[in-house]
Amino acid sequence: MITAIIGMIYAILFLLLASVIVAVLPALLCKKKMTFEGRVGMEAALWSLCSIVVLILNLNYFLLNSFAYAALLISGMKIVALPVLVRLKQTNRRKYIVFKRMMRKF
């Protein structure tokens, strides 16, 4: 019972810390305004880095590991969406705007 509570606390701390890292670090690294595609790529790289660090630690907390796998999955989906974004930006501007709005929601 205590292990489950500790795992839940660690999982919440992981989400908070990773969210702060993903939100603040790109602004600190790139002083000028980034494009949407650059920001998506940077967010995907940082989410995957944070989750890989948690998975390398190999902790025995199921919820923490599940959150790390979920973050890794989301970053993978963002990386897969990058070529689609670039291609839509070049060819079909309206679909690009719709796809970009959809990505901002999630």
C-alpha positions, -999 to 999 in steps of 0.1 A, spaced: 0 0 0 28 24 9 47 15 -22 17 24 -44 14 58 -27 51 64 -31 48 54 -68 19 77 -73 38 106 -57 69 99 -79 47 97 -110 31 131 -103 66 146 -96 78 131 -129 50 147 -148 55 181 -131 93 181 -136 92 169 -172 65 194 -180 85 223 -166 116 210 -185 97 208 -218 82 242 -213 112 262 -201 142 246 -217 134 255 -253 128 291 -244 162 293 -226 181 275 -254 166 294 -283 163 331 -277 147 339 -310 112 327 -318 111 290 -330 89 277 -357 61 253 -348 79 224 -363 111 232 -344 92 235 -311 74 202 -317 107 185 -324 123 200 -294 94 190 -272 95 154 -285 133 152 -278 129 165 -243 99 142 -234 118 112 -247 150 122 -228 130 126 -195 113 93 -200 144 74 -209 161 87 -178 133 73 -157 134 40 -175 171 37 -172 168 41 -134 146 10 -135 125 18 -104 100 -7 -91 71 17 -93 45 6 -119 28 39 -122 60 59 -127 72 34 -154 38 36 -171 39 74 -172 74 72 -186 63 48 -214 33 71 -221 56 101 -225 79 81 -248 49 71 -269 37 107 -272 72 119 -281 73 92 -308 40 103 -322 53 139 -324 84 128 -342 63 108 -367 41 139 -372 70 162 -381 75 151 -417 37 154 -422 38 189 -409 66 200 -431 50 184 -462 16 200 -455 32 234 -450 48 232 -484 18 219 -503 -15 225 -486 -17 255 -463 -53 249 -451 -47 213 -440 -15 224 -424 -34 249 -402 -60 224 -393 -34 198 -384 -14 224 -364 -45 233 -344 -52 197 -337 -17 192 -324 -19 222 -302 -50 208 -285 -31 177 -274 
